[in-house]
Amino acid sequence: MKLRYLLLLCLPLAVSAAEDTIITESTSTSDVTTTTKLESPPPSAITPTMNISNSDLCTVGVAGAVQTQILGISMGTTVRDMNCEKLKNAKTLYDMGMKVAAVSIMCQDQRVFDAMMNAGTPCPYEGLIGEAAKAAWDANAQETPIEIEAEEILDEKTKQTLWGLGSIFALLLILL
């Protein structure tokens, strides 16, 4: 019986001694190549907001932006609408009871002037209305409103636009 206990006690020692003698060798070789690509968002020129939502203003907003790899430019401006101003002035005068003055403002436009003459209600002339105004306009035909030719306006606006665009492109070329 003692031998049996001795064998039971020695058996785990023998197994653990056997485990201690096992040697495992492991060799590994690895080559890792890593490529990292950084991507950043492109530069951006943000067009300025032209807040002209107030309907009482007689302006039109114009804005634009140009972006290159190096530089971004954004600009904005407002342009007066002269016809809108004329209509607002005429309406204001009419609302104040100054009807003849309101019609006089509207008669500064050749189309309105011609329409009034064709309707038999000539535009006021230096305080004269009706037939007296018609006779005064006939006597002073050189003072009637003259329609500005669209080509003259277009030419001036085209020149301004071309100068502005040329300046922007020149600046961009210098910076490149």
Secondary structure, 3 states (H helix, E strand, C coil): CHHHHHHHHHHHHHHHHHHHCCCCCCCCCCCCCCCCCCCCCCCCCCCCCCCCCCCCCCEEEEEEEEECCCCEEEEEEEEECHHHHHHHHHHHHHHCCCHHHHHHHHCCCHHHHHHHHHCCCCCCECCECCHHHHHHHHHCHHHCCCCCCHHHHHHHHHHHHHHHHHHHHHHHHHHC
